[in-house]
């Protein structure tokens, strides 16, 4: 992220023994982004599994991810 929101929010969450999840991502663009956790609605054989989603904009201030090029908000 090109903003400092993750660090700021992690500092506020620390008093509750919590932090934002920034998983390791493999591939060409390895920018750390917050993961949006999802859950599977229907379970059972043949049902599609839940997928993980990654924010491309800061969920706190709306600034776009820095992907090696300058982005404008």
C-alpha positions in Angstrom: 0.0 0.0 0.0 1.2 3.5 -0.7 -0.4 4.8 2.5 0.5 4.2 6.1 -3.0 3.1 7.2 -2.1 -0.6 7.8 0.7 0.4 10.3 -1.6 2.9 12.0 -4.5 0.4 12.4 -2.2 -2.4 13.5 -0.9 -0.1 16.3 -4.5 0.5 17.4 -5.4 -3.2 17.2 -2.3 -4.2 19.2 -4.0 -3.4 22.5 -6.5 -6.1 21.6 -3.8 -8.6 20.5 -4.9 -8.3 16.9 -3.4 -7.3 13.6 -4.5 -7.1 9.9 -3.6 -10.2 7.8 -1.2 -9.5 5.0 -0.5 -12.9 3.5 2.5 -13.8 1.4 1.5 -13.8 -2.3 3.4 -15.5 -5.1 3.5 -14.1 -8.6 4.6 -11.1 -10.6 3.0 -8.5 -8.3 3.9 -9.3 -4.7 2.5 -6.1 -3.2 1.3 -6.8 0.4 -2.5 -6.2 0.5 -5.0 -6.8 3.2 -7.0 -10.1 2.8 -10.8 -10.0 2.9 -11.8 -13.2 4.6 -14.8 -15.0 3.1 -16.8 -18.0 4.1 -18.5 -20.8 2.2 -22.3 -20.5 2.2 -23.4 -24.0 1.2 -21.3 -27.0 2.1 -21.3 -30.5 0.7 -20.0 -32.5 -2.3 -19.9 -30.5 -5.5 -20.3 -27.1 -3.9 -17.8 -24.4 -4.9 -15.3 -23.5 -2.2 -14.9 -20.0 -0.7 -12.3 -17.8 -2.2 -9.9 -15.3 -0.7 -10.1 -11.7 -1.8 -7.4 -9.1 -1.7 -8.0 -5.3 -1.5 -6.6 -3.3 -4.4 -7.5 0.0 -2.6 -6.8 0.8 1.0 -10.1 -0.1 2.9 -9.4 2.8 5.3 -8.5 5.8 3.1 -9.2 4.6 -0.5 -5.7 5.1 -1.9 -4.9 2.6 -4.6 -2.2 -0.1 -4.2 1.3 0.9 -5.4 2.0 -1.6 -8.2 5.3 -0.2 -9.2 3.7 2.6 -11.1 2.2 5.8 -9.7 -1.6 5.6 -9.1 -3.9 8.4 -8.4 -6.9 8.3 -6.1 
